[in-house]
């Protein structure tokens, strides 16, 4: 059973530590989307750093095999490789708990990102934690609410905390729904996260996080 976190402050680090976004050239970046918060350490995640890169087109989902396919996608969904992190007295290591000496606390990170390009980008990819835009992208303007559906492996998930910009904006309801008011023009970065209990051997917790990108032009 999914263990949802009710104290918002405990999610702040996982939600705000970094951003991921897919730019207009279909390239995936990791760092700070807001240049005012940038430390100059933004980096591009290439195909070698992706576990899965899927395209939704005309209601069908398929794995992207070449760059040209991205040009016609209604939505893109990228899943990153799972990663382990373990805190020790001598620092945090990118290793599972059972591979280090004197582990204090460990977690596994599972990250994904989706960018919606058209009104037909509302089909679920059904792969882990996912944010799906319910209302039509073409009809959303600055000041409107983006209506979102939060799911885990395709099923509604309640109690998942969302962040937009630099603040936590709430949690999904019983049916997995939540509204987010759009405050700015341009590429939006909406994030969600929740925690599962780990096996206690390789990690204590499994932190699932996902990002939704939509571009608002007016």
C-alpha positions as CSV (number, residue, x, y, z in Angstrom):
1,X,0.0,0.0,0.0
2,X,1.2,3.5,-0.9
3,X,2.3,5.5,2.1
4,X,1.3,9.1,1.5
5,X,3.1,11.9,3.3
6,X,0.9,14.3,5.1
7,X,3.5,16.8,6.3
8,X,4.2,19.1,3.4
9,X,7.6,20.2,4.7
10,X,8.9,16.7,4.4
11,X,8.3,16.7,0.7
12,X,9.8,20.1,0.0
13,X,13.3,18.8,-0.7
14,X,12.3,16.1,-3.1
15,X,9.9,18.5,-4.9
16,X,12.2,21.6,-5.1
17,X,15.7,20.2,-5.2
18,X,15.7,20.3,-9.0
19,X,13.6,20.7,-12.1
20,X,13.3,18.6,-15.2
21,X,11.9,19.9,-18.5
22,X,11.6,19.1,-22.1
23,X,12.3,22.1,-24.3
24,X,10.8,23.0,-27.7
25,X,13.5,20.9,-29.4
26,X,12.4,17.8,-27.5
27,X,15.6,17.8,-25.4
28,X,15.4,16.8,-21.7
29,X,17.2,19.0,-19.2
30,X,17.9,18.7,-15.5
31,X,18.6,21.7,-13.2
32,X,16.7,24.9,-12.6
33,X,14.1,25.9,-15.2
34,X,13.9,29.4,-13.7
35,X,17.1,31.2,-14.7
36,X,16.9,33.4,-11.6
37,X,17.5,30.3,-9.5
38,X,20.1,28.8,-11.7
39,X,23.5,27.9,-10.4
40,X,24.8,27.3,-14.0
41,X,24.7,23.5,-13.5
42,X,21.9,22.6,-15.9
43,X,22.6,19.6,-18.0
44,X,21.0,17.8,-20.8
45,X,19.9,14.2,-20.3
46,X,20.6,12.3,-23.5
47,X,19.1,9.0,-24.7
48,X,21.8,7.0,-22.8
49,X,20.5,8.5,-19.6
50,X,16.9,7.4,-20.2
51,X,15.3,4.2,-19.3
52,X,12.2,4.7,-21.5
53,X,11.2,7.4,-24.0
54,X,7.6,7.0,-25.2
55,X,5.5,8.9,-27.7
56,X,1.7,9.3,-27.7
57,X,0.3,9.9,-31.2
58,X,-3.3,9.6,-32.3
59,X,-4.2,7.5,-29.2
60,X,-1.3,5.1,-29.7
61,X,1.8,4.8,-27.5
62,X,5.1,3.6,-28.8
63,X,8.8,3.8,-28.0
64,X,10.7,6.6,-29.7
65,X,13.4,5.2,-32.0
66,X,14.5,8.4,-33.9
67,X,14.4,12.1,-33.4
68,X,11.9,12.7,-36.2
69,X,9.2,10.8,-34.4
70,X,9.1,13.3,-31.6
71,X,8.0,16.1,-34.0
72,X,4.5,14.6,-34.3
73,X,3.9,13.4,-30.7
74,X,0.8,14.6,-28.8
75,X,2.7,13.9,-25.6
76,X,6.2,12.6,-24.6
77,X,6.9,10.5,-21.5
78,X,10.4,9.9,-20.3
79,X,11.3,7.5,-17.5
80,X,14.8,7.8,-15.9
81,X,16.8,4.8,-14.6
82,X,16.2,4.0,-10.9
83,X,18.9,5.2,-8.6
84,X,19.9,4.5,-5.0
85,X,21.3,7.0,-2.5
86,X,22.5,6.2,0.9
87,X,23.5,8.6,3.7
88,X,26.5,7.6,5.7
89,X,28.7,9.3,8.4
90,X,31.2,10.2,5.6
91,X,28.7,11.5,3.0
92,X,25.9,10.5,0.7
93,X,26.8,7.8,-1.8
94,X,25.0,6.8,-5.0
95,X,24.8,3.2,-3.9
96,X,22.2,0.9,-2.3
97,X,22.1,0.4,1.5
98,X,23.6,-3.0,1.4
99,X,26.6,-1.8,-0.6
100,X,28.1,0.7,1.8
101,X,29.6,0.7,5.3
102,X,27.7,2.3,8.2
103,X,24.5,3.2,6.3
104,X,22.3,5.7,8.1
105,X,19.3,6.1,5.7
106,X,18.8,5.2,2.1
107,X,16.2,5.7,-0.6
108,X,15.6,4.7,-4.2
109,X,14.7,7.5,-6.6
110,X,12.2,6.8,-9.5
111,X,11.7,9.9,-11.7
112,X,9.7,10.6,-14.8
113,X,8.6,13.5,-16.9
114,X,5.8,14.1,-19.4
115,X,5.3,17.0,-21.8
116,X,1.9,17.5,-23.4
117,X,1.9,19.2,-26.9
118,X,-1.8,19.0,-28.0
119,X,-5.3,18.4,-26.9
120,X,-4.9,14.8,-27.8
121,X,-2.2,14.2,-25.2
122,X,-4.6,13.1,-22.5
123,X,-4.1,9.3,-22.7
124,X,-2.3,7.7,-19.7
125,X,1.1,6.0,-20.2
126,X,0.3,3.9,-17.1
127,X,3.9,3.7,-16.0
128,X,4.4,4.6,-12.3
129,X,3.5,8.1,-11.0
130,X,1.9,10.2,-13.7
131,X,0.2,13.6,-14.1
132,X,-2.4,13.9,-16.8
133,X,-4.0,17.1,-18.1
134,X,-7.8,16.7,-18.2
135,X,-8.9,20.0,-19.8
136,X,-7.8,21.0,-23.3
137,X,-4.4,22.5,-23.5
138,X,-5.4,24.9,-26.3
139,X,-8.1,26.5,-24.0
140,X,-5.9,27.2,-21.0
141,X,-4.8,30.8,-20.5
142,X,-2.8,32.5,-17.8
143,X,-5.0,32.7,-14.7
144,X,-7.0,29.6,-15.6
145,X,-6.9,26.3,-13.8
146,X,-5.2,23.2,-15.2
147,X,-7.3,20.3,-14.2
148,X,-5.0,17.3,-13.4
149,X,-5.5,13.6,-12.8
150,X,-2.9,11.9,-10.6
151,X,-2.4,8.2,-11.2
152,X,0.0,5.4,-10.2
153,X,0.3,2.7,-12.8
154,X,-2.9,4.0,-14.4
155,X,-5.0,4.0,-11.2
156,X,-6.3,7.1,-9.4
157,X,-4.0,8.1,-6.5
158,X,-5.2,10.2,-3.7
159,X,-3.1,12.2,-1.3
160,X,-0.2,12.9,-3.7
161,X,1.3,16.3,-3.0
162,X,1.9,18.7,-5.9
163,X,4.3,21.6,-6.3
164,X,4.0,24.4,-8.9
165,X,6.8,26.9,-9.3
166,X,8.3,27.5,-5.9
167,X,5.4,26.3,-3.7
168,X,3.3,23.3,-2.7
169,X,-0.2,23.8,-4.0
170,X,-2.1,20.9,-2.5
171,X,-2.8,17.2,-2.8
172,X,-4.9,15.0,-5.1
173,X,-8.4,14.1,-3.9
174,X,-10.1,10.7,-3.5
175,X,-10.4,10.4,-7.3
176,X,-6.9,11.6,-8.0
177,X,-8.0,15.0,-9.1
178,X,-6.4,18.4,-8.3
179,X,-6.6,21.9,-9.9
180,X,-3.6,24.1,-10.4
181,X,-4.0,27.8,-11.3
182,X,-1.6,28.9,-14.0
183,X,0.3,32.0,-12.9
184,X,2.7,32.6,-15.7
185,X,3.1,32.3,-19.5
186,X,5.5,29.9,-21.1
187,X,6.6,26.4,-20.1
188,X,5.0,25.3,-16.9
189,X,6.7,22.9,-14.5
190,X,4.3,21.0,-12.2
191,X,5.7,18.3,-10.0
192,X,4.4,15.5,-7.8
193,X,5.9,13.1,-5.3
194,X,5.1,10.4,-2.8
195,X,7.0,7.8,-0.9
196,X,6.8,4.0,-0.6
197,X,8.4,1.8,2.0
198,X,11.5,0.1,0.8
199,X,12.7,-3.4,1.4
200,X,15.0,-2.4,4.2
201,X,17.9,-4.1,2.5
202,X,18.7,-1.9,-0.5
203,X,16.7,1.1,0.6
204,X,14.5,2.3,3.4
205,X,12.2,4.3,1.1
206,X,11.3,4.6,-2.5
207,X,10.6,8.1,-3.6
208,X,8.5,8.4,-6.8
209,X,8.4,11.8,-8.5
210,X,7.1,13.1,-11.8
211,X,6.9,16.3,-13.7
212,X,4.3,17.6,-16.1
213,X,5.3,20.3,-18.8
214,X,2.7,22.3,-20.6
215,X,3.3,25.5,-22.5
216,X,0.8,28.4,-22.0
217,X,1.0,31.0,-24.8
218,X,-1.7,33.5,-23.8
